[in-house]
Amino acid sequence: MPTNDTLSFAELDRRLRAVPDGPSAILNTPPRYRIANMVGGVGCVLALIPLILVRILPPAPWMLTLVQIAFAIMVVAWLPVFVRQVWTLGMTMWNWRREQVEQLDHDRPEFEAIIAWLCQQPVHALSGCQRMVALTQRQLMAKISLLAGGLDRLGILPAMAAVYLFLRNVGDILDMPLWEVLIAVLLILLWLIITLATLMRIRLQLYESLLSEALKMKAGSQTVAG
């Protein structure tokens, strides 16, 4: 993709994506684990279908078979992802000081280059982008509060609670109470929405930090020049 010197969020995002991975790249999910996440999600959806159909149709053996197969797919797909996440978290906590220093040394020249490019842009363009980011963040936070209340502070706990509801009924999954099915589905959906919104918020905060730093540097240079 050719470089564009005109300020836009698309160009800013392109430059951020072009930053090489550093020591913290271990936290990024490898492609094969992303595929496993998708397969596990499909298994989860397939496991929920019979639990809903059994409320409106007579129970049938294929329903139980589908739940068992789908649940097995979900576990087999998500177990390696979970194990990797635990191992990665443990290694990161063990080596956090060294990895943090190495990542900061790696990121500093890359972000300085992006800020230098931002400093070449007009002040009104930077200010306009900063206002748009701030507005988008406020709207995003309002939507999260409307959809999930304070559940965004619970992290992965809603998803774990949903898994617990399914596991406690694994012996007779088709007789799982409807209210538990609905609560489990709602918790999973809320967790997915919160996860996506959190990633969006982190990205917006990065945009805001870079734009604010560029504005400060331009204001400082203008003060010195004046």
Secondary structure, 3 states (H helix, E strand, C coil): CCCCCCCCHHHHHHHHHCCCCCHHHHHCCCHHHHHHHHHHHHHHHHHHHHHHHCCCCCCCHHHHHHHHHHHHHHHHHHHHHHHHHHHHHHHHHHCHHHHHHHHHHHHHHHHHHHHHHHHCCCHHHHHHHHHHHHHHHHHHHHHHHHHHCCHHHHCCHHHHHHHHHHHCCHHHHHHCCHHHHHHHHHHHHHHHHHHHHHHHHHHHHHHHHHHHHHHHHHHHHHHHHC
